[in-house]
Amino acid sequence: MTVDGVEEGLMAVVEFDNGTLGQVHDIYNAPHSLSGIEIIGSKGSISSPAAC
């Protein structure tokens, strides 16, 4: 996913010291897409759209 050699997005999986895994992804060129954060755990989840 590049335009003129510049990346348009990223994805990563992060493992914390306590073994918890986190996933991060972002796409820079998706028109009309919403931004926000979502945390999903074994006891529930929480999400919030980004303030624009």
N, CA and C atoms as an extended XYZ file, in Angstrom:
156
Properties=species:S:1:pos:R:3:atomname:S:1:resname:S:1:resid:I:1 pbc="F F F"
N         0.831       -1.178        0.000 N   MET     1
C         0.000        0.000        0.000 CA  MET     1
C         0.877        1.243        0.000 C   MET     1
N         1.272        1.650       -1.165 N   THR     2
C         2.105        2.841       -1.259 CA  THR     2
C         1.653        3.726       -2.412 C   THR     2
N         1.934        4.995       -2.285 N   VAL     3
C         1.768        5.962       -3.369 CA  VAL     3
C         3.095        6.687       -3.479 C   VAL     3
N         3.701        6.607       -4.627 N   ASP     4
C         5.004        7.233       -4.846 CA  ASP     4
C         6.024        6.813       -3.789 C   ASP     4
N         5.961        5.551       -3.365 N   GLY     5
C         6.926        5.024       -2.395 CA  GLY     5
C         6.655        5.380       -0.949 C   GLY     5
N         5.521        6.038       -0.658 N   VAL     6
C         5.178        6.411        0.721 CA  VAL     6
C         4.075        5.489        1.211 C   VAL     6
N         4.280        4.887        2.366 N   GLU     7
C         3.290        3.979        2.935 CA  GLU     7
C         1.984        4.706        3.223 C   GLU     7
N         0.866        4.039        2.987 N   GLU     8
C        -0.454        4.600        3.238 CA  GLU     8
C        -1.102        4.027        4.493 C   GLU     8
N        -0.485        3.079        5.115 N   GLY     9
C        -1.076        2.467        6.292 CA  GLY     9
C        -0.053        1.671        7.073 C   GLY     9
N        -0.486        1.209        8.234 N   LEU    10
C         0.396        0.393        9.058 CA  LEU    10
C        -0.426       -0.575        9.881 C   LEU    10
N         0.202       -1.644       10.292 N   MET    11
C        -0.405       -2.617       11.191 CA  MET    11
C         0.704       -3.228       12.025 C   MET    11
N         0.426       -3.409       13.309 N   ALA    12
C         1.425       -4.002       14.201 CA  ALA    12
C         0.724       -4.781       15.303 C   ALA    12
N         1.380       -5.800       15.791 N   VAL    13
C         0.949       -6.523       16.984 CA  VAL    13
C         2.025       -6.299       18.033 C   VAL    13
N         1.609       -5.864       19.221 N   VAL    14
C         2.531       -5.527       20.303 CA  VAL    14
C         2.289       -6.487       21.457 C   VAL    14
N         3.353       -7.072       22.000 N   GLU    15
C         3.235       -7.910       23.189 CA  GLU    15
C         3.842       -7.168       24.370 C   GLU    15
N         3.028       -6.949       25.405 N   PHE    16
C         3.476       -6.263       26.601 CA  PHE    16
C         4.197       -7.226       27.535 C   PHE    16
N         4.920       -6.693       28.528 N   ASP    17
C         5.698       -7.507       29.460 CA  ASP    17
C         4.857       -8.567       30.167 C   ASP    17
N         3.573       -8.272       30.421 N   ASN    18
C         2.725       -9.234       31.128 CA  ASN    18
C         2.072      -10.251       30.196 C   ASN    18
N         2.431      -10.244       28.913 N   GLY    19
C         1.905      -11.208       27.955 CA  GLY    19
C         0.680      -10.729       27.187 C   GLY    19
N         0.136       -9.585       27.549 N   THR    20
C        -1.022       -9.030       26.849 CA  THR    20
C        -0.632       -8.634       25.432 C   THR    20
N        -1.497       -8.961       24.474 N   LEU    21
C        -1.255       -8.598       23.088 CA  LEU    21
C        -2.116       -7.400       22.715 C   LEU    21
N        -1.550       -6.506       21.940 N   GLY    22
C        -2.280       -5.356       21.418 CA  GLY    22
C        -2.115       -5.295       19.918 C   GLY    22
N        -3.154       -4.853       19.230 N   GLN    23
C        -3.106       -4.717       17.773 CA  GLN    23
C        -3.357       -3.259       17.423 C   GLN    23
N        -2.543       -2.726       16.529 N   VAL    24
C        -2.659       -1.345       16.087 CA  VAL    24
C        -2.771       -1.349       14.568 C   VAL    24
N        -3.728       -0.595       14.028 N   HIS    25
C        -3.778       -0.451       12.575 CA  HIS    25
C        -4.327        0.916       12.229 C   HIS    25
N        -3.833        1.446       11.123 N   ASP    26
C        -4.244        2.764       10.669 CA  ASP    26
C        -4.063        2.835        9.162 C   ASP    26
N        -4.998        3.482        8.502 N   ILE    27
C        -4.911        3.716        7.060 CA  ILE    27
C        -5.094        5.207        6.844 C   ILE    27
N        -4.198        5.802        6.088 N   TYR    28
C        -4.176        7.248        5.939 CA  TYR    28
C        -5.001        7.766        4.768 C   TYR    28
N        -5.406        6.910        3.868 N   ASN    29
C        -6.047        7.394        2.640 CA  ASN    29
C        -7.480        6.897        2.474 C   ASN    29
N        -8.138        6.470        3.540 N   ALA    30
C        -9.497        5.952        3.433 CA  ALA    30
C       -10.497        7.102        3.559 C   ALA    30
N       -11.104        7.519        2.455 N   PRO    31
C       -12.046        8.634        2.532 CA  PRO    31
C       -13.273        8.268        3.358 C   PRO    31
N       -13.757        9.197        4.119 N   HIS    32
C       -14.976        9.057        4.917 CA  HIS    32
C       -14.857        8.029        6.037 C   HIS    32
N       -13.658        7.606        6.360 N   SER    33
C       -13.505        6.638        7.450 CA  SER    33
C       -13.494        7.374        8.782 C   SER    33
N       -13.904        6.683        9.810 N   LEU    34
C       -13.947        7.249       11.150 CA  LEU    34
C       -12.709        6.851       11.923 C   LEU    34
N       -12.269        7.721       12.799 N   SER    35
C       -11.132        7.421       13.659 CA  SER    35
C       -11.646        7.153       15.067 C   SER    35
N       -10.868        6.466       15.838 N   GLY    36
C       -11.249        6.211       17.214 CA  GLY    36
C       -10.338        5.193       17.850 C   GLY    36
N       -10.751        4.747       19.010 N   ILE    37
C        -9.991        3.732       19.729 CA  ILE    37
C       -10.970        2.698       20.267 C   ILE    37
N       -10.543        1.458       20.264 N   GLU    38
C       -11.359        0.376       20.805 CA  GLU    38
C       -10.447       -0.543       21.598 C   GLU    38
N       -10.849       -0.847       22.812 N   ILE    39
C       -10.098       -1.771       23.659 CA  ILE    39
C       -11.019       -2.948       23.962 C   ILE    39
N       -10.556       -4.142       23.641 N   ILE    40
C       -11.347       -5.353       23.842 CA  ILE    40
C       -10.603       -6.246       24.818 C   ILE    40
N       -11.270       -6.633       25.882 N   GLY    41
C       -10.655       -7.484       26.891 CA  GLY    41
C       -11.510       -8.699       27.181 C   GLY    41
N       -11.036       -9.544       28.060 N   SER    42
C       -11.751      -10.775       28.391 CA  SER    42
C       -13.032      -10.502       29.182 C   SER    42
N       -13.144       -9.322       29.798 N   LYS    43
C       -14.326       -8.998       30.599 CA  LYS    43
C       -15.230       -7.956       29.938 C   LYS    43
N       -14.899       -7.515       28.736 N   GLY    44
C       -15.729       -6.528       28.053 CA  GLY    44
C       -14.926       -5.702       27.091 C   GLY    44
N       -15.543       -4.656       26.568 N   SER    45
C       -14.858       -3.777       25.627 CA  SER    45
C       -15.335       -2.335       25.845 C   SER    45
N       -14.539       -1.426       25.327 N   ILE    46
C       -14.867        0.001       25.382 CA  ILE    46
C       -14.371        0.626       24.090 C   ILE    46
N       -15.144        1.567       23.560 N   SER    47
C       -14.712        2.246       22.333 CA  SER    47
C       -15.132        3.711       22.406 C   SER    47
N       -14.390        4.520       21.668 N   SER    48
C       -14.663        5.944       21.630 CA  SER    48
C       -14.225        6.490       20.286 C   SER    48
N       -15.112        7.218       19.598 N   PRO    49
C       -14.678        7.867       18.358 CA  PRO    49
C       -13.752        9.033       18.686 C   PRO    49
N       -12.887        9.343       17.751 N   ALA    50
C       -11.975       10.469       17.936 CA  ALA    50
C       -12.742       11.777       17.850 C   ALA    50
N       -12.338       12.742       18.640 N   ALA    51
C       -12.940       14.070       18.569 CA  ALA    51
C       -12.382       14.794       17.358 C   ALA    51
N       -13.238       15.314       16.531 N   CYS    52
C       -12.798       16.020       15.309 CA  CYS    52
C       -13.020       17.488       15.450 C   CYS    52
